[in-house]
Amino acid sequence: MVRHTGDNHQNLQQSELISVIVPVYKVENYLKTCVHSILAQTYKNFELILVDDGSPDRCPEICEELAAEDSRIRVIHRKNGGLSAARNTGTKSAEGGYLTYIDSDDSVEPLYLQTLYEALKKNDADVSVVRSREVYEGRSPEKQAAGAADERLVLTGRDAVKRLLEMDETFMITAWGKLYSRKLAGLLHYPEGKLHEDEYVTYKVYLAAGRVVLSDYIGYRYLQREGSIVHEFSEKNLEVLEAFREAPACLAAAGEPELQRLAVKRLLRILRYDYLKAETLEPAVRRKLYDEWRSEYKKNRLLLYSVRTSAEKIADALFAVSPKAYGAFRKLTK
């Protein structure tokens, strides 16, 4: 048995410390459930940073009450700046060798931290990812297998980006549900004032990672709240297109032409999808989406040839001629 004493032991503890960052805003009915799920973790060497983002309800008091329960909890009170600003504040304050984010209306399974940590260490990875499940407010939770913690897929950072671009998997995109090595902390800066802020950041983090490990363990409970801004489609939801527009140029600059093509294909897919979702918005908004799609399609048609399936080529051709015909095609092939 190796014994660690003095500063060496303290340094080891600090390097293995996980900083759990939880932005807090108007979640007084959910905050204790979230925090207690973190305190119940089988992996005990963590600090929990609660970032009160100027919440106008009882959250600031609840944060202090929770901190009095456990010495691992630190509370930061700040002026309201939004989810990204709160995350960034927590990241700057983090002291651990690893970082993870949890949203304050969500919760995690007891093996969440342990599974993330062991997968990252055993596979010499820079990012560790677990799966999530949706939990609907007001409904009894559905019984679901937890998934095997030791069933893992190890990807290069580049292949993780490819998977993110090709597959609609929420757990691959979100800031939460992951453990990040501290050496990637410089990239963990989320744009303030944006919806779906993770879309601007996660693929860049993967690209910089040597390895990304995906565990089958379903460790994150993603709460679906009625009236959540994420689930109500409005013109503000279209702001995320900025992230999708940015990705192809970023990947081209990184010398990744294949990933660039996949990012363009994803942009076209999202523009088509948003066009259909925007049927309740002003006609001018839908027209703008369609015009942008046509422009991108015309500009990138040859570039996309090698990365589209036959079904995608048909979808593009139909949408170019008639968005209505495309909508019918999408329903048939869903």
N, C-alpha and C positions, 0 to 999 in steps of 0.2 A: 504494500500500500504506500502510495506517495503522500507525504504530508506537506501541506503548504502553510507557511507561517508568514506573519508580518505583511509587508507590502506585496510580496509575490502572491499570497492568498487573496489579498484585496484586488490586485490587478486581474487575477483569474476570475474572481466573482464579477468584476465589472465587465470583462470581455464577454462573459456568458450571460450577462444581464439583458433581458428583453424590455424595451421601452414600449409600453402599450399606450397609445395616444387616442383619447376619446374627446372629440369636439362636442360641446354641450350647448344646446339652444332650444328652449321651449319643448322640453321632453320630460316634464315633471312626473308624468304618469308612467314613464318607461325607464327612467334613469337607474333606479335601484335594481330593477331586473337585470339590466345590462351589467352594472358594476358587480353585483353578486355573482353573476355567471363568470366574471373574470376572477374574482377572489376564490372561486371554487376550482380553479385550474390545478391539474396534477403537477404541472411545472410551476415551481414556487418562486424561482429567481427572476422576478420582474418588478418593474416600477410602473405604476398606473398614473398617467398624467391626464387629469380632467381639465380641459380648457373651457372654462365658462366664457362663452362668446357674448357677454353682455345680455344674458337671458333675462327677459322681463318677468318671468314667473318665479317659482320657488327653487328653481335649479341652483342658483348660487348657494342658498342655505343647505340644500340637500347635498351638494358637493362637499361642503364643510363637515356636515354630519357624517358622511361616508368616510372622509379622511380621518375622522376621529376614531373610526372603527379599526383602521389598518394603517400601519406606519408606511406601507409601500405606496400609499396614495398621496400624490401631490396635486394641489389645485392651483390653477392659474386663472385669475380673473382679468379679462381684457374688454376693451370697448368693442361693440359689435362690428364685425367685419365680414361675416359670412363663413361658410364651412371651410373653404380653402384657407382663408386667413387663420382660422383656428387651428387647422391641421399644421400649417406652416409654423405657427407659434409653438405647438407641441414638439415638432421635429427639432426646432432650434434648442429647445430646453432638454431634449432627451439625452440621457447619460449612458444608455446601454450600448452593447456591441451589435444589437439587432433591434429593428423597429417593426411594429405592426400597428395598423389602424383599425378601430372598431367604431362604427357609428352608434350614437347613444340611444337610439331606439331599437337597435338590434341586440342580439346576445350570442353567446358562443357555447359550444359543448365543452365538457370538462377536459377533453384531450386536445383541445384546439392548439394551445401553445406547444405542448409536448410533441404533437405530430408535426407541426411546422418546423420546430427546432431540430428534431431527430432526422427528419428527411433532409433538411439543409446540410447538417453536419455530415451525415453518412454519405452524401453524394457530392460533397465539396461544392455546393451550389451557392449562388449569391441571392437567389430569390426562391422561396418555398411557397407553394400554393395549395390550399385545400378547397374542396367544393362547398357550395352553399345550398341551402334550401329555403324556399319562400314560406313564410308563416303569415297567414292572413288574419288581420285583426278581427276579433269577434267570432272567429270560427275555431272549432276544436282542431288542434294540430293533427295533421295526418300522420299515421304511422309510416315510418320510412326507415329502411336499413341505414345504419350509420356509415357504411362503407369501410373497407379494410384500410387501416392506417399504414400497413406495410406494402400495399399495392401502389406502386409509383411509376411514373414515366419521367425520365430525365431527358431534357431537351437542351440544345444549345440556345443561347439568347436569341439568335436569328430565327431558329425554328419556332421558338415561343412567339415571336412577332408574327411569323407566318400563320400559326394557328389562330392567333388573335384576329388577324385580318380575314381569315377564311371561314371561321366558325362563329356563330352567334352564341357565345358562352359568357354569361354575365360574370361568372367567377374569374374569368381570365382578364377582364377589363378593369374591374373595380380596384380602388385603392385598398379596400379591406379584403380580408381573407388571405392575406399574404404576410410572409416574414421577409424582411429585407436586411441584407448585410449593411452595416454602417458605412461601408465604402461607397455605397450608392446614395447616401443621404443627400449629397449635393444635387441629385436629380429629382429628389422628392420635394419639389416645390410646386404647389398647385396654383394655377392662375385664379386670381381672385375675381369674384363677381360673375363666374361662369356656371351654367348648369352642366352636369356630366363632366366635371373638371378632370376626372380620371382619364378621359379620352385624349387629353393633351399630354399626359405624362407616362402612362403605363408602358406603351410600346417603346418609348425611349429608354426606360429603365431596363426592360427586357433586352434591348439591343446592346446595352452596355454590360449586361451580365454575362459571365462566362458560362454558367449553367443555370437552368431553371428547372426545379423539380415539382411535379404535380402529383399530389396524393389523392387517392380515391375517397379518403375520409371526408364525410360531410360534416364539417365542424362549425360552419357559420350559419346562424339563423337570421335571414333577411326579412325584416318585418314589412309587410305591405299595408300601409295605412290608408284609410279612406281619405280622399281629398289631398293626398300628397302631390306636391307640384311635379314630381317626377312622372306621375301617372296621368296627369291632366294635360292633354295636348293643347298647346296654345302657340302663338307666334314666338314666344320666348323659347320654346323647345327647339326652334330652328337655329338658335345660337350655336348649338353643338356642331353644326355644319362647318363652322370655322375650324374646329379641330380636324375634321375629316378632310378639309381642303388643305390644311397645313401638312398632313402626313406624307402625301406623295413627294412633295418638294424636300421634306426633311430626309426621307429615305433615299431619294436620288442623291442628295448631298452626301449621304453616308456611304455612297458607292454600292447601293443595293437595288439594282434595276428590277429584279424579280419582285421584291417587296414593294417597290414603287408601283408596278403594274397591279399588284393585288390591292394596294391602297386606292388606286384610281377606280378599280372595279367596285370596291366597297363604297366609295363616294357615290358612284352612279346608282348602286343598289339603294343606298340611304335616301338619295334624292327621289327615286321612284316611290319608295315607301312613304316618305314625308308628303309627297304630292297626294297620295291616296288618303293619308291621315288628315290632311289639311282641308278636307272637303267642307268643314264648317267655318273656315276662315275666309277672308275677303278674296274674291276672284283674282285680284292683282297679285296676291301672295302666291297663289297656286301657279299663276302664269310665270312669275319670276322663277319659281322652282323648276318649271318645265323648260324655260329658256336656258337656265343654267345647265340642266341635264343635257339638252341638245348641244350646247356649246362644248361641254366636256366630252360628250360622246363623239362628236365630229372630230375634235382635236386628238382624241386618244384611241380611235377605232382600230387602227393598225397595231398600236401598242398592246391593246387588250386581246388581240386575236388568240394568242397562245394560252391565255389563262381563263378563258371562258368555256363553260360547258355548252353543249348543244341547246339545253333548256335556257341558259342565260342569253345565248345569241338570239333565240326566238323571242325572249322577253324584251330584249333591247329593240329588236326590229318592230315588235308590236307597239311598244311604248313610243317609238319614233313616229309611227303612223297614227296611232290612236291610243291615248292613255286609258280610255274606256275599255277598249279591247284588251289592253294589258291587264286591267283590273279583273276582268272576267277570267283571263288566262291564269292569273295568280290564284284566284279562288279554286280553280280546277286542279292546280298543281301544288297546292299548299301542303 
